[in-house]
Amino acid sequence: MIRAVGRALSIFDAFDNDHLNLSLQEICERIKMPKTTTFRLANTLERAGFLIRMDNQQYCLSLKLTRLGGLVRSTLSIRDVARPIMVEVNQKTSETITLNTIVGSERMVLEVIDTPSPLMSMARTGQRMPLLMAASSRILMAYMDADELESVLKITTVGHVIDRPALDRELARFRRQGYAISRGQRVAGLTAIAVPIFDINGKVRHCLSLTGPSVRIDPNDLDLAEIMVAAGRDLSNRLGASPSSEADLKIGTDHEAAMVLSTQPKVAAPRKKTASRKKAVPAVV
């Protein structure tokens, strides 16, 4: 992106529902830009009709943006927006990339870009799975409201023994670091990395996931996590999410291995010992 254009557009991101009117100093502080540069760009946007400077010298967005917003295609779906990003991530990683959403107490696959490798995980558009196991489900659960999470767990944990405090700690960790990793949680031998997608209201109803054989993913998990987080931020931005909603990438700050639930109905599985690894990554079992 041309630097001047990027700086001018960043001024729009300074405004949100809690900051409808901003002084020049407040804009500077929110976008971390020098005051002289911000003043010059704000004046340019004001002359172009995108900002209004009121009598108290505060700025607000103009109705011109409302007119432009009304021109956005009403038929534009998240699949349309996400697919180019998914293709790009697939080309960088050569792994299967999926777009997932929440349907009741289930996770549904909306779009799939398959790996070119013959050794691959199988995912199909329209496929549904309980919102409990694997990285995609866990990252979606991590951003649920408390009431919604309780409702989902009442349904999805039937037949399973669950360590609720451990689950809550895990979901909190995923929120802090902005991504989830699962290793063999739903299918033995598969590793998945999932990142949240924020909408214009700061809510998470979708996620992007990278899935592949653990023998390929695990040696490069941190690099792949960085690629996925960047893709999640890009997609969230294109959907109109506020920059404050986008999770920060904090790789390696936590290393908490906990047996959260048993895969055997009504029988608690013994805690497994995880082998030490060269990289500090969040372990999910």
C-alpha positions as CSV (number, residue, x, y, z in Angstrom):
1,M,0.0,0.0,0.0
2,I,1.2,3.5,-0.8
3,R,2.4,5.0,2.5
4,A,0.4,8.3,2.3
5,V,-2.8,6.4,1.4
6,G,-2.3,3.9,4.2
7,R,-1.8,6.8,6.7
8,A,-4.9,8.6,5.5
9,L,-7.1,5.5,5.7
10,S,-5.8,4.8,9.3
11,I,-7.5,8.0,10.4
12,F,-10.9,6.3,9.7
13,D,-9.9,3.4,12.0
14,A,-9.5,5.9,14.9
15,F,-13.3,6.3,15.0
16,D,-15.6,3.6,16.6
17,N,-18.9,3.4,18.5
18,D,-17.2,4.8,21.6
19,H,-15.3,7.5,19.8
20,L,-17.6,9.2,17.3
21,N,-16.0,12.6,17.8
22,L,-12.2,13.1,18.2
23,S,-9.9,16.0,18.6
24,L,-6.7,16.1,16.5
25,Q,-4.7,15.1,19.5
26,E,-6.9,12.1,20.2
27,I,-6.6,11.0,16.6
28,C,-2.8,11.2,16.9
29,E,-2.8,9.1,20.0
30,R,-5.2,6.5,18.6
31,I,-3.3,5.9,15.4
32,K,0.2,6.7,16.8
33,M,1.1,9.2,14.1
34,P,2.9,12.6,14.5
35,K,0.6,15.6,15.0
36,T,1.8,17.5,12.0
37,T,1.2,14.5,9.7
38,T,-2.2,13.8,11.2
39,F,-3.2,17.5,10.8
40,R,-2.2,17.5,7.1
41,L,-4.1,14.2,6.4
42,A,-7.1,15.2,8.4
43,N,-7.4,18.5,6.5
44,T,-7.1,16.6,3.2
45,L,-9.9,14.3,4.2
46,E,-12.0,17.2,5.3
47,R,-11.6,19.0,2.0
48,A,-12.5,15.8,0.2
49,G,-15.7,15.6,2.3
50,F,-14.9,12.5,4.3
51,L,-14.4,14.3,7.6
52,I,-16.2,17.1,9.2
53,R,-14.6,19.6,11.6
54,M,-17.1,20.9,14.1
55,D,-17.1,24.3,16.0
56,N,-15.4,22.7,18.9
57,Q,-12.5,21.7,16.5
58,Q,-13.3,18.0,16.9
59,Y,-13.6,15.8,13.9
60,C,-16.3,13.3,13.0
61,L,-17.0,11.1,10.0
62,S,-19.2,12.6,7.2
63,L,-22.4,11.3,5.6
64,K,-20.4,10.7,2.5
65,L,-19.2,7.5,4.0
66,T,-22.8,6.5,4.7
67,R,-23.5,6.9,1.0
68,L,-20.5,4.8,0.0
69,G,-21.4,2.2,2.6
70,G,-24.8,1.9,0.9
71,L,-23.1,0.9,-2.3
72,V,-21.5,-2.2,-0.8
73,R,-23.0,-5.3,-2.5
74,S,-25.7,-6.7,-0.3
75,T,-24.9,-10.1,-1.8
76,L,-21.2,-10.0,-0.8
77,S,-20.7,-12.9,1.5
78,I,-17.9,-13.7,3.8
79,R,-17.0,-16.6,1.5
80,D,-16.4,-14.0,-1.3
81,V,-14.2,-11.9,0.9
82,A,-12.3,-14.8,2.5
83,R,-11.6,-16.9,-0.5
84,P,-8.7,-14.8,-2.0
85,I,-7.0,-14.7,1.4
86,M,-7.5,-18.5,1.8
87,V,-5.9,-19.1,-1.6
88,E,-3.0,-16.9,-0.7
89,V,-2.4,-18.7,2.6
90,N,-2.7,-22.1,0.8
91,Q,-0.1,-21.0,-1.7
92,K,2.3,-20.0,1.2
93,T,1.8,-23.1,3.3
94,S,0.7,-25.8,0.9
95,E,-1.8,-26.9,3.6
96,T,-5.6,-27.2,3.7
97,I,-7.3,-24.0,4.7
98,T,-10.9,-23.8,5.8
99,L,-13.5,-21.1,6.7
100,N,-15.7,-22.2,9.5
101,T,-18.8,-20.8,11.3
102,I,-21.1,-21.5,14.2
103,V,-24.5,-23.2,13.5
104,G,-26.3,-23.8,16.8
105,S,-24.0,-26.1,18.8
106,E,-22.0,-27.2,15.8
107,R,-19.2,-25.9,13.7
108,M,-19.8,-25.9,9.9
109,V,-17.3,-25.7,7.1
110,L,-18.2,-22.9,4.7
111,E,-15.2,-23.0,2.3
112,V,-12.2,-25.2,1.7
113,I,-9.0,-24.7,-0.2
114,D,-7.3,-28.2,-0.3
115,T,-3.6,-28.9,-0.1
116,P,-1.9,-30.1,-3.3
117,S,-0.2,-32.9,-1.2
118,P,-1.6,-36.4,-1.4
119,L,-1.2,-36.7,2.4
120,M,-4.0,-34.4,3.6
121,S,-6.9,-33.9,6.0
122,M,-10.3,-34.3,4.5
123,A,-12.7,-31.4,4.9
124,R,-15.8,-30.7,2.8
125,T,-18.0,-27.6,2.4
126,G,-21.1,-28.1,4.5
127,Q,-19.5,-30.6,6.9
128,R,-20.7,-30.2,10.5
129,M,-19.0,-31.2,13.7
130,P,-19.8,-30.6,17.4
131,L,-18.4,-27.4,18.8
132,L,-16.1,-29.0,21.3
133,M,-13.0,-30.7,19.7
134,A,-10.1,-29.3,17.7
135,A,-8.7,-25.8,17.2
136,S,-11.5,-24.4,15.0
137,S,-14.2,-25.3,17.6
138,R,-12.1,-24.1,20.5
139,I,-11.3,-20.7,19.0
140,L,-14.9,-20.1,18.3
141,M,-15.8,-21.1,21.8
142,A,-13.1,-18.8,23.2
143,Y,-15.0,-15.7,22.0
144,M,-18.5,-16.8,22.9
145,D,-20.6,-14.9,25.5
146,A,-20.8,-16.7,28.8
147,D,-24.5,-17.7,28.3
148,E,-23.9,-19.0,24.8
149,L,-20.9,-21.0,25.9
150,E,-22.9,-22.6,28.7
151,S,-25.7,-23.6,26.3
152,V,-23.2,-25.1,23.8
153,L,-21.4,-27.1,26.5
154,K,-24.7,-28.6,27.9
155,I,-25.2,-30.1,24.5
156,T,-21.7,-31.0,23.3
157,T,-20.3,-32.5,26.5
158,V,-23.0,-35.2,26.8
159,G,-21.0,-38.5,26.9
160,H,-17.8,-36.8,27.8
161,V,-16.0,-36.0,31.1
162,I,-14.8,-32.4,31.0
163,D,-12.5,-30.6,33.3
164,R,-14.3,-27.2,33.2
165,P,-11.6,-25.1,35.0
166,A,-9.0,-26.4,32.6
167,L,-11.2,-25.7,29.6
168,D,-11.8,-22.1,30.8
169,R,-8.0,-21.6,31.2
170,E,-7.4,-22.9,27.7
171,L,-10.0,-20.7,26.1
172,A,-8.6,-17.7,28.0
173,R,-5.2,-18.5,26.7
174,F,-6.5,-18.7,23.1
175,R,-8.0,-15.3,23.5
176,R,-4.8,-13.8,24.9
177,Q,-2.6,-15.2,22.1
178,G,-5.1,-14.8,19.3
179,Y,-5.0,-18.3,17.9
180,A,-5.5,-22.0,18.9
181,I,-3.5,-25.1,18.1
182,S,-4.8,-28.6,18.5
183,R,-2.7,-31.8,18.0
184,G,-4.6,-35.0,17.4
185,Q,-7.6,-33.8,19.3
186,R,-10.3,-34.7,16.8
187,V,-8.3,-36.9,14.4
188,A,-5.1,-38.7,15.5
189,G,-2.1,-37.5,13.5
190,L,-3.5,-34.1,12.5
191,T,-2.5,-30.7,13.8
192,A,-4.8,-27.6,13.3
193,I,-4.2,-23.9,13.8
194,A,-7.2,-21.6,13.9
195,V,-7.6,-17.9,14.2
196,P,-10.7,-15.8,15.0
197,I,-12.5,-13.5,12.4
198,F,-13.9,-10.4,13.9
199,D,-17.0,-8.7,12.2
200,I,-17.9,-5.0,12.1
201,N,-19.4,-5.3,15.6
202,G,-16.3,-7.0,17.1
203,K,-18.0,-10.4,17.3
204,V,-16.5,-13.7,16.3
205,R,-18.8,-16.0,14.4
206,H,-16.2,-17.3,11.9
207,C,-12.7,-18.6,12.0
208,L,-9.9,-19.6,9.6
209,S,-8.2,-22.9,10.1
210,L,-5.1,-24.6,8.7
211,T,-5.0,-28.4,9.0
212,G,-2.5,-31.0,8.0
213,P,-0.5,-34.0,9.1
214,S,1.3,-33.4,12.4
215,V,4.6,-34.6,10.8
216,R,4.5,-31.5,8.5
217,I,2.8,-29.0,10.7
218,D,4.5,-29.4,14.1
219,P,8.1,-28.6,13.0
220,N,6.8,-25.2,11.6
221,D,3.9,-24.5,13.9
222,L,5.0,-21.0,15.0
223,D,5.8,-19.8,11.5
224,L,2.4,-21.1,10.3
225,A,0.7,-19.5,13.3
226,E,2.1,-16.1,12.3
227,I,0.8,-16.6,8.8
228,M,-2.6,-17.5,10.0
229,V,-2.8,-14.6,12.5
230,A,-1.9,-12.2,9.7
231,A,-4.6,-13.7,7.4
232,G,-7.1,-13.4,10.2
233,R,-6.3,-9.8,10.7
234,D,-6.5,-9.1,7.0
235,L,-9.9,-10.8,6.7
236,S,-11.3,-9.1,9.8
237,N,-10.1,-5.7,8.4
238,R,-11.9,-6.4,5.1
239,L,-15.1,-7.2,7.0
240,G,-14.9,-3.8,8.8
241,A,-13.7,-4.9,12.2
242,S,-12.2,-2.2,14.4
243,P,-8.4,-2.5,14.8
244,S,-9.0,-2.7,18.6
245,S,-10.9,-6.0,18.1
246,E,-8.0,-7.7,16.4
247,A,-6.1,-10.0,18.7
248,D,-2.4,-9.6,19.2
249,L,-0.1,-12.4,18.3
250,K,1.8,-13.6,21.5
251,I,3.6,-16.7,20.5
252,G,5.3,-18.7,23.1
253,T,4.1,-16.7,26.2
254,D,2.2,-19.6,27.6
255,H,2.9,-23.3,27.6
256,E,0.1,-25.0,29.4
257,A,-0.6,-28.7,28.7
258,A,-3.9,-29.9,30.3
259,M,-6.1,-32.8,29.6
260,V,-9.4,-31.0,29.2
261,L,-11.8,-33.7,28.2
262,S,-11.9,-37.4,27.6
263,T,-12.6,-38.8,24.2
264,Q,-14.2,-41.8,25.9
265,P,-17.9,-41.5,26.9
266,K,-18.3,-41.2,30.7
267,V,-14.7,-42.3,31.4
268,A,-12.1,-39.8,32.4
269,A,-8.9,-40.4,30.5
270,P,-5.5,-40.3,32.3
271,R,-3.3,-37.3,32.0
272,K,-0.9,-37.8,29.2
273,K,2.8,-36.7,29.3
274,T,3.8,-34.5,26.5
275,A,7.3,-34.7,25.1
276,S,9.5,-31.6,25.5
277,R,9.8,-29.5,22.3
278,K,12.3,-27.0,21.2
279,K,9.7,-24.3,20.7
280,A,7.5,-23.0,23.4
281,V,4.0,-23.4,22.0
282,P,0.6,-23.8,23.5
283,A,-0.1,-27.5,23.8
284,V,-3.6,-28.8,23.3
285,V,-4.3,-32.5,23.8
